[in-house]
Amino acid sequence: MAIQQRNLEQLQVFNIRTPATLSTNNDTTGVDLTAIDGDALFILNAGTSSAGTIDAKIQHSLTLNGTYNDVTGGAFAQLSTTAGVQKLAIPREELRGFFRISFSGLAASYSAPVSCVAVGAARYAT
């Protein structure tokens, strides 16, 4: 299917994690996804680390400060010493109102710049 200009104009980009060095287990702040219609595309960009690994996964919750649970199919490939970009497309029906990225399982001093965004079409055209 061809990308249409109207579709591009409806895209919203959600900054989940600004580019910064990741060297500890942590969770990003929750982001409201209720304005999205259809699938959400998550893009994770990681730089080079001299050692170690860390896991990254998408989690969701009904409320911003509520209990977050793992999204089915929401685990990225383990981040390691190699830089790279990963993407995951998650159907809107799989995501509750708020989402975040959870970084856990830090091993052997992983330290690299990591950023993440989510992209989706606005529910209502602006």
GROMACS elastic network, one bead per residue, 0.5 to 0.9 nm:
[ bonds ]
;  ai    aj funct       b0    kb
    3     6     6  0.85861   500
    3     7     6  0.68353   500
    3     8     6  0.73246   500
    4     7     6  0.52844   500
    4     8     6  0.65017   500
    4     9     6  0.89149   500
    5     8     6  0.50791   500
    5     9     6  0.62933   500
    5    10     6  0.88445   500
    6     9     6  0.52230   500
    6    10     6  0.65749   500
    7    10     6  0.52717   500
    7    11     6  0.67277   500
    7   121     6  0.72520   500
    8    11     6  0.53994   500
    8    12     6  0.89455   500
    8   121     6  0.80549   500
    9    12     6  0.84157   500
    9   121     6  0.85304   500
    9   125     6  0.83256   500
    9   126     6  0.87323   500
   10   120     6  0.81362   500
   10   121     6  0.51931   500
   10   122     6  0.52619   500
   10   123     6  0.82547   500
   10   124     6  0.80346   500
   10   125     6  0.60346   500
   10   126     6  0.74531   500
   11    36     6  0.88642   500
   11   119     6  0.66015   500
   11   120     6  0.54067   500
   11   122     6  0.59361   500
   12    35     6  0.89406   500
   12    36     6  0.79832   500
   12   118     6  0.81968   500
   12   119     6  0.56437   500
   12   120     6  0.54623   500
   12   121     6  0.59328   500
   12   122     6  0.61768   500
   13   117     6  0.66716   500
   13   118     6  0.57557   500
   13   120     6  0.68044   500
   13   121     6  0.88857   500
   14    31     6  0.76325   500
   14    32     6  0.88782   500
   14    33     6  0.86706   500
   14   116     6  0.87461   500
   14   117     6  0.54779   500
   14   118     6  0.50345   500
   14   119     6  0.62990   500
   14   120     6  0.84743   500
   15    18     6  0.66107   500
   15    31     6  0.84798   500
   15   115     6  0.84598   500
   15   116     6  0.65670   500
   15   118     6  0.66627   500
   15   119     6  0.89703   500
   16    28     6  0.67774   500
   16    29     6  0.74394   500
   16    30     6  0.80017   500
   16    31     6  0.70623   500
   16    99     6  0.89615   500
   16   100     6  0.69697   500
   16   101     6  0.74273   500
   16   115     6  0.75515   500
   16   116     6  0.53749   500
   16   117     6  0.51721   500
   16   118     6  0.70256   500
   17    20     6  0.78455   500
   17    28     6  0.66453   500
   17    29     6  0.84592   500
   17   101     6  0.82941   500
   17   114     6  0.75367   500
   17   117     6  0.68442   500
   18   114     6  0.76755   500
   18   115     6  0.51814   500
   18   116     6  0.68505   500
   18   117     6  0.83349   500
   19    45     6  0.85021   500
   19    46     6  0.88283   500
   19   113     6  0.60463   500
   19   114     6  0.54201   500
   19   116     6  0.77701   500
   20   112     6  0.79084   500
   20   114     6  0.57511   500
   20   115     6  0.67799   500
   21    47     6  0.88076   500
   21   111     6  0.63503   500
   21   112     6  0.50673   500
   21   114     6  0.61079   500
   21   115     6  0.88234   500
   22    25     6  0.81150   500
   22    26     6  0.87084   500
   22   103     6  0.88583   500
   22   110     6  0.76771   500
   22   111     6  0.54911   500
   22   112     6  0.55271   500
   22   113     6  0.58727   500
   22   114     6  0.61414   500
   23    54     6  0.88599   500
   23   106     6  0.78421   500
   23   109     6  0.69590   500
   23   110     6  0.56671   500
   23   112     6  0.68705   500
   23   113     6  0.87728   500
   24    54     6  0.87629   500
   24   103     6  0.79365   500
   24   104     6  0.79256   500
   24   106     6  0.66055   500
   24   109     6  0.85111   500
   24   110     6  0.79058   500
   24   111     6  0.79867   500
   25    54     6  0.79192   500
   25    55     6  0.88930   500
   25   102     6  0.79127   500
   25   103     6  0.51957   500
   25   105     6  0.68943   500
   25   106     6  0.60494   500
   26   101     6  0.86368   500
   26   102     6  0.61625   500
   26   103     6  0.52090   500
   26   104     6  0.66096   500
   27    30     6  0.86229   500
   27   100     6  0.69252   500
   27   101     6  0.58614   500
   27   103     6  0.58999   500
   27   104     6  0.83122   500
   28    31     6  0.87799   500
   28   100     6  0.55357   500
   28   101     6  0.55328   500
   28   102     6  0.64976   500
   28   103     6  0.82940   500
   29    64     6  0.84067   500
   29    99     6  0.83494   500
   29   100     6  0.61296   500
   29   101     6  0.81204   500
   30    60     6  0.81564   500
   30    61     6  0.84332   500
   30    63     6  0.87570   500
   30    64     6  0.56958   500
   30    65     6  0.76269   500
   30    98     6  0.58231   500
   30    99     6  0.52323   500
   30   101     6  0.82168   500
   31    64     6  0.73371   500
   31    97     6  0.84055   500
   31    98     6  0.52800   500
   31    99     6  0.53835   500
   31   100     6  0.63219   500
   32    35     6  0.76202   500
   32    63     6  0.87656   500
   32    64     6  0.74715   500
   32    97     6  0.59777   500
   32    99     6  0.67847   500
   33    36     6  0.57485   500
   33    40     6  0.88457   500
   33    92     6  0.87753   500
   33    95     6  0.80471   500
   33    96     6  0.77731   500
   33    97     6  0.54003   500
   33    98     6  0.55358   500
   33    99     6  0.70219   500
   33   120     6  0.89120   500
   34    37     6  0.81118   500
   34    96     6  0.80554   500
   34    97     6  0.52790   500
   34    98     6  0.74564   500
   34   123     6  0.83308   500
   35   120     6  0.88542   500
   35   121     6  0.83015   500
   35   122     6  0.57714   500
   35   123     6  0.53960   500
   35   124     6  0.77646   500
   36    39     6  0.78212   500
   36    40     6  0.75067   500
   36    92     6  0.74530   500
   36   119     6  0.88074   500
   36   120     6  0.57669   500
   36   121     6  0.55862   500
   36   123     6  0.50693   500
   36   124     6  0.85275   500
   37    40     6  0.83520   500
   37    92     6  0.68539   500
   37   120     6  0.70876   500
   37   121     6  0.56470   500
   37   122     6  0.57923   500
   37   124     6  0.81064   500
   38    90     6  0.89423   500
   38    91     6  0.63473   500
   38    92     6  0.51423   500
   38    93     6  0.79063   500
   38   120     6  0.71745   500
   38   121     6  0.68285   500
   38   122     6  0.86959   500
   38   123     6  0.80980   500
   39    89     6  0.64653   500
   39    90     6  0.55255   500
   39    93     6  0.80584   500
   39    94     6  0.89690   500
   39   119     6  0.86640   500
   39   120     6  0.64045   500
   39   121     6  0.79137   500
   40    88     6  0.82376   500
   40    89     6  0.57117   500
   40    90     6  0.53813   500
   40    91     6  0.63328   500
   40    92     6  0.63365   500
   40    95     6  0.88101   500
   40   118     6  0.64223   500
   40   119     6  0.56354   500
   40   121     6  0.78675   500
   41    87     6  0.67633   500
   41    88     6  0.57379   500
   41    90     6  0.64231   500
   41    91     6  0.87772   500
   41   117     6  0.82535   500
   41   118     6  0.54040   500
   41   119     6  0.50510   500
   41   120     6  0.63744   500
   42    58     6  0.86894   500
   42    86     6  0.81563   500
   42    87     6  0.54309   500
   42    88     6  0.51584   500
   42    89     6  0.62935   500
   42    90     6  0.78398   500
   42   116     6  0.71140   500
   42   117     6  0.58382   500
   42   119     6  0.64738   500
   42   120     6  0.89935   500
   43    85     6  0.69976   500
   43    86     6  0.57477   500
   43    88     6  0.67321   500
   43    89     6  0.89121   500
   43   115     6  0.82960   500
   43   116     6  0.55215   500
   43   117     6  0.53879   500
   43   118     6  0.62002   500
   43   119     6  0.81395   500
   44    56     6  0.89458   500
   44    76     6  0.81800   500
   44    84     6  0.83087   500
   44    85     6  0.56718   500
   44    86     6  0.51796   500
   44    87     6  0.62784   500
   44    88     6  0.86242   500
   44   114     6  0.72901   500
   44   115     6  0.59147   500
   44   117     6  0.67944   500
   44   118     6  0.88412   500
   45    83     6  0.78105   500
   45    84     6  0.59948   500
   45    86     6  0.65075   500
   45    87     6  0.88352   500
   45   113     6  0.82072   500
   45   114     6  0.56393   500
   45   115     6  0.52552   500
   45   116     6  0.61783   500
   45   117     6  0.88467   500
   46    49     6  0.87872   500
   46    79     6  0.73231   500
   46    80     6  0.88502   500
   46    82     6  0.81997   500
   46    83     6  0.53854   500
   46    84     6  0.55189   500
   46    85     6  0.63914   500
   46    86     6  0.85340   500
   46   112     6  0.67070   500
   46   113     6  0.58211   500
   46   115     6  0.65671   500
   46   116     6  0.86973   500
   47    81     6  0.81045   500
   47    82     6  0.71300   500
   47    84     6  0.65878   500
   47    85     6  0.87978   500
   47   111     6  0.88850   500
   47   112     6  0.53128   500
   47   113     6  0.50861   500
   47   114     6  0.62733   500
   48    51     6  0.88203   500
   48    80     6  0.77171   500
   48    81     6  0.52696   500
   48    82     6  0.51792   500
   48    84     6  0.81450   500
   48   111     6  0.80841   500
   48   112     6  0.56556   500
   48   113     6  0.75048   500
   49    52     6  0.71696   500
   49    53     6  0.84013   500
   49    79     6  0.89598   500
   49    80     6  0.66941   500
   49    82     6  0.68139   500
   49    83     6  0.76171   500
   49   109     6  0.87034   500
   49   110     6  0.60381   500
   49   111     6  0.53252   500
   49   113     6  0.82717   500
   50    80     6  0.87398   500
   50    81     6  0.57549   500
   50    82     6  0.87402   500
   50   109     6  0.84087   500
   50   110     6  0.73218   500
   50   111     6  0.73498   500
   50   112     6  0.81797   500
   51    80     6  0.72370   500
   51    81     6  0.56634   500
   51   107     6  0.84862   500
   51   108     6  0.61545   500
   51   109     6  0.61181   500
   51   110     6  0.54974   500
   51   111     6  0.75014   500
   52    79     6  0.84506   500
   52    80     6  0.59197   500
   52    81     6  0.65865   500
   52   106     6  0.73241   500
   52   107     6  0.50655   500
   52   109     6  0.53341   500
   52   111     6  0.77081   500
   53    78     6  0.66804   500
   53    79     6  0.53899   500
   53    81     6  0.70934   500
   53   105     6  0.76688   500
   53   106     6  0.59317   500
   53   107     6  0.52349   500
   53   108     6  0.68572   500
   53   109     6  0.77770   500
   53   110     6  0.53805   500
   53   111     6  0.85925   500
   54    78     6  0.60041   500
   54    79     6  0.52915   500
   54    80     6  0.67289   500
   54   103     6  0.66744   500
   54   104     6  0.60107   500
   54   105     6  0.53727   500
   54   107     6  0.63472   500
   54   110     6  0.66866   500
   55    75     6  0.79240   500
   55    76     6  0.72570   500
   55    77     6  0.73128   500
   55    79     6  0.61200   500
   55    80     6  0.89172   500
   55   102     6  0.80146   500
   55   103     6  0.55568   500
   55   104     6  0.53110   500
   55   105     6  0.58101   500
   55   106     6  0.71850   500
   56    74     6  0.87282   500
   56    75     6  0.61784   500
   56    76     6  0.56013   500
   56    77     6  0.75433   500
   56    78     6  0.68064   500
   56    79     6  0.75097   500
   56   101     6  0.65450   500
   56   102     6  0.56168   500
   56   104     6  0.66315   500
   56   105     6  0.88028   500
   57    70     6  0.71406   500
   57    71     6  0.78166   500
   57    73     6  0.88820   500
   57    74     6  0.54883   500
   57    76     6  0.57531   500
   57    77     6  0.88616   500
   57   100     6  0.84124   500
   57   101     6  0.55566   500
   57   102     6  0.53915   500
   57   103     6  0.67974   500
   57   104     6  0.86024   500
   58    69     6  0.85224   500
   58    70     6  0.61651   500
   58    71     6  0.57849   500
   58    72     6  0.86760   500
   58    73     6  0.85984   500
   58    75     6  0.63105   500
   58    76     6  0.81646   500
   58    99     6  0.68997   500
   58   100     6  0.58778   500
   58   102     6  0.63613   500
   59    68     6  0.57057   500
   59    69     6  0.51288   500
   59    71     6  0.52096   500
   59    72     6  0.89125   500
   59    74     6  0.74326   500
   59    95     6  0.83726   500
   59    98     6  0.84436   500
   59    99     6  0.55106   500
   59   100     6  0.54174   500
   59   101     6  0.60945   500
   59   102     6  0.68257   500
   60    63     6  0.87538   500
   60    67     6  0.81571   500
   60    68     6  0.50606   500
   60    69     6  0.55014   500
   60    70     6  0.65412   500
   60    71     6  0.64362   500
   60    94     6  0.89609   500
   60    95     6  0.61614   500
   60    96     6  0.56421   500
   60    97     6  0.71927   500
   60    98     6  0.54589   500
   60   100     6  0.64125   500
   60   101     6  0.88088   500
   61    64     6  0.68267   500
   61    65     6  0.80888   500
   61    66     6  0.60233   500
   61    67     6  0.59074   500
   61    69     6  0.65546   500
   61    95     6  0.81000   500
   61    96     6  0.55866   500
   61    97     6  0.62626   500
   61    98     6  0.52299   500
   61    99     6  0.63041   500
   61   100     6  0.87354   500
   62    65     6  0.87626   500
   62    66     6  0.67057   500
   62    67     6  0.79519   500
   62    68     6  0.81464   500
   62    96     6  0.54651   500
   62    97     6  0.51386   500
   62    98     6  0.61534   500
   62    99     6  0.88512   500
   63    67     6  0.78183   500
   63    68     6  0.87325   500
   63    96     6  0.85279   500
   63    97     6  0.67022   500
   63    98     6  0.62608   500
   64    67     6  0.85939   500
   64    68     6  0.89096   500
   64    97     6  0.81251   500
   64    98     6  0.59134   500
   64    99     6  0.81480   500
   65    68     6  0.84365   500
   68    98     6  0.86419   500
   68    99     6  0.78050   500
   68   100     6  0.82085   500
   70    73     6  0.86546   500
   70    74     6  0.70222   500
   70    75     6  0.83157   500
   70   102     6  0.88715   500
   71    75     6  0.78539   500
   71    90     6  0.85813   500
   71    94     6  0.69095   500
   71    95     6  0.70176   500
   72    75     6  0.79637   500
   72    90     6  0.86541   500
   72    94     6  0.73217   500
   73    76     6  0.86303   500
   73    88     6  0.82399   500
   73    89     6  0.89057   500
   73    90     6  0.74923   500
   74    88     6  0.70176   500
   74    89     6  0.85157   500
   74    90     6  0.72847   500
   75    78     6  0.84428   500
   75    88     6  0.82913   500
   76    79     6  0.81043   500
   76    86     6  0.70911   500
   76    87     6  0.77752   500
   76    88     6  0.73720   500
   77    86     6  0.77800   500
   79    82     6  0.75761   500
   79    83     6  0.82108   500
   79    84     6  0.85656   500
   79   110     6  0.86756   500
   80    83     6  0.77155   500
   80   110     6  0.73534   500
   81   110     6  0.78027   500
   81   111     6  0.88327   500
   81   112     6  0.83331   500
   83   112     6  0.86091   500
   90    93     6  0.83140   500
   90    94     6  0.67036   500
   90    95     6  0.75560   500
   91    94     6  0.54754   500
   91    95     6  0.71511   500
   92    95     6  0.53224   500
   92    96     6  0.80117   500
   93    96     6  0.75393   500
   95    98     6  0.75669   500
   95    99     6  0.73588   500
   96    99     6  0.72781   500
  101   116     6  0.82918   500
  103   106     6  0.78906   500
  106   109     6  0.71913   500
  106   110     6  0.65047   500
  107   110     6  0.62640   500
  120   123     6  0.89889   500
  121   124     6  0.85462   500
  121   125     6  0.88357   500
  122   125     6  0.63061   500
  122   126     6  0.81807   500
